[in-house]
Amino acid sequence: MQRVNSNSLHEEALNHLVGGVNSPVRAFKSVHGNPIYFESASGAIVTDVDGNELVDFVQSWGPLIHGHSHPKIIEMVYQKMQKGTSFGAPHIGEIELAKRVKKRFPYMDKVRFVSSGTEAVMSAVRLARGYTGKDFLIKFEGCYHGHVDSLMVNSGSGLATFGIASSPGIPKDTVATTLVAPLDDIEAVEYLFDEHGDEIAAVVIEPLPANNGLLVQRHEYLSKLRDICDKHGALLIFDEVISGFRFKDGSYADICGVAPDITALGKVIGGGLPVGAYGARSEIMQKLSPLGPVYQAGTLSGNPLAMAAGIMTLDLLDGEAYDRLEELGQILQNAVEPILEKHGNPMRLVRMGSLFWFSPGSSKPPARADLIPSDAGKLYSDVHKGLLEKGYMLAPSAYEVGFIATVHDNNHILGMAQALDEVLTEMEL
Ligand SMILES: *Cc1c(COP(=O)(O)O)cnc(C)c1O
């Protein structure tokens, strides 16, 4: 595939944008080549500025559960746009989207809309600290919660530790109250509570960690976290920015049977426009300004176009849509597993509904970040490049999951599986 126009735009962008991009993982740094400039996108297909068409399994990193430019979502946003793009005042769309969120997340009495997943988690953490009057947080190695200062931490040496800021620019003091534990290890969490029990405001977790591979957790483990939080008067925050609205049976909280205190949402809830949200029972939410003292605000929060895209996206997610997502996921699994097997399992497919991840190595997929082989990127970058040349786009990083949308068809999936077979053969695996 020729990428002359993409490459020349990238050269130009390097003069104006940091690394040519506005979000680092778009830079293709961990795979071969330059970022691809998109011209347009429709359904499962994106067209780049060189006229190449690619079957897209990134789907804007999760929001586009109905694919690109869904006609009903476009129409709804267009209708609303005629009436104003931003009010900075209440409108009915906020109520409509909040009702739909509450239907899926029954333990939320009240919802607050923001403009990104990062903002949702950041605000949920502030609310938890404000509500409990405590400062400490526990987060998990291998969970991503957006670029929130207090959650941008790596674990130090040892298994359960104080966090070390994972980026310059975050003061030591900011992460001095963030404790880090490995996933899938309840004793590590018990240890942290033994040490700091009275000071811990919240345990923050992706109940389905999907930003560092797909690290499916045991339900009993999540349920134990609930028990420990209750015992010590800490809140449990579920970051469902990826997992929220992905599954037919409800939230991931419903699937694992564990109710969090606060839930953070993003991605699908905005259907491709910038929306995040967080919510909890009334007792917690009423601590939030304007009812309570915990301040949080936003010029574009509850934006009418974003609410409209979210409402239509959720309305299109009926039982049939979820059944289709599961069916497509199953088709992917049935097609890909024998191919990986045939090539000696250089990686394993991990799948939950419409989310999938190629776990590197032949062993059982891990539940902890530190069990992912450290050379995961090498194999993946060749697979990624090979698939791209054949017209299939996966995320440009070994640690990112793939997304199936309701608009993928069987041939998109089977075509990708066949391309994978060819790529692995070319790689002499
Ligand atoms: C994407 C993501 C975020 C951050 O959301 P942004 O909209 O990128 O700020 C937070 N948490 C999880 C689990 C995510 O997947």
The ligand as an SDF file (V2000), in Angstrom:
LIG
                    3D

 15 15  0  0  0  0  0  0  0  0999 V2000
   -9.7480    5.4110   27.8620 C   0  0  0  0  0  0  0  0  0  0  0  0
   -9.7870    5.2060   29.3030 C   0  0  0  0  0  0  0  0  0  0  0  0
   -9.6800    6.2720   30.2110 C   0  0  0  0  0  0  0  0  0  0  0  0
   -9.3950    7.6720   29.7600 C   0  0  0  0  0  0  0  0  0  0  0  0
  -10.4210    8.1740   28.9620 O   0  0  0  0  0  0  0  0  0  0  0  0
  -10.0970    9.4290   28.0040 P   0  0  0  0  0  0  0  0  0  0  0  0
  -11.4200    9.7340   27.3840 O   0  0  0  0  0  0  0  0  0  0  0  0
   -9.0560    8.9620   27.0410 O   0  0  0  0  0  0  0  0  0  0  0  0
   -9.6100   10.5200   28.8650 O   0  0  0  0  0  0  0  0  0  0  0  0
   -9.8180    6.0120   31.5530 C   0  0  0  0  0  0  0  0  0  0  0  0
  -10.0410    4.7640   31.9980 N   0  0  0  0  0  0  0  0  0  0  0  0
  -10.1410    3.7190   31.1680 C   0  0  0  0  0  0  0  0  0  0  0  0
  -10.4330    2.3690   31.7290 C   0  0  0  0  0  0  0  0  0  0  0  0
  -10.0100    3.8980   29.7980 C   0  0  0  0  0  0  0  0  0  0  0  0
  -10.0770    2.8410   28.9900 O   0  0  0  0  0  0  0  0  0  0  0  0
  1  2  1  0
  2  3  1  0
  2 14  2  0
  3  4  1  0
  3 10  2  0
  4  5  1  0
  5  6  1  0
  6  7  2  0
  6  8  1  0
  6  9  1  0
 10 11  1  0
 11 12  2  0
 12 13  1  0
 12 14  1  0
 14 15  1  0
M  END
$$$$
